[in-house]
Amino acid sequence: MTVATKNILDTYSSLFEGLDSFTKLELIERLTKSIKKEKNTKEEAFFNSFGAFPESKSAESINEEIKASRNFRDKHLKF
């Protein structure tokens, strides 16, 4: 445990001394739930941080779909 972590722990511990028993139990329950949550790996968090196609299509097929869906207007407009 680092010195900073120990200092943080001591600070929170002193804050919790003033709480009643019910509030302390509620705090323990919430901390337990937060520990049990499934943690994302750093790699998953990295890939979720930007837009990506969720499908398993190849890059070529996605590129073809995008190009096929493009609509261009006629540059020679007649008035």
N, C-alpha and C positions, 0 to 999 in steps of 0.2 A: 504494500500500500504506500502510495506516494505521500509526501508531506501535505500537498494540496488536497488530496482526497481525504486524508485524516482530518484536516482542518474543516473541510466541508461537512464531514460526518459529525464532528464535534459541535459545529454550529447548529445543524439540524437537530441534533440530540438535545441541545439546550432549549431549542424552540418547542420540542415535543413534551418537555417536562411540565409545561403549563396546561396541557390538554387533559380532558377527562378520559376515563377508561373507554367509554363508548367511541369517542373520536379516535383514540389510539387504535382500537380494533378496526375501525373503518379504514384508517390509514394503512394498517397492515394488510387488509383485504385488497385494497387498491394496488399496493405495491406488489402483492403476490400475483394479481391479475396482469400487471404490466410485465412481470418476469416471465409469465407463462405464454404471453403473446409470441407468436412465431416471428422471429427476427429475420428480416431480409438480409441476404448476404450483400457484401459490398458490390459484387458484380451485378446482382439483380437491381440494386438501387441505382447503379450507374446506367444500366440499359433502360430503366424506367424513367430516367431523368430527361429523356428526349423522346420526340415522336418517332415511332417505329411502326412498321406494318406487323400486325399480330399474326398474319397468315404465314404459312410456310411456302409461299410461292417463290419462285426464283426471281431474281432481280430483273432478268430479261422479260419475263411475262408481265411483271408489274409495269415495267417501262412501256411495253407494247400497249397495255390497257390505258395508260395515261395518254399516250400519243393518239390512240384511237378515239378517246373521249374529247379531244380538243375540237373546238368549233371556232373557225376564223370568219370574220365578217369580210364582205367584199370590199376591197380597197377602192374600187372605182364606183363610187356612188353617183347616180345620175339624179339631177334635180329637175 
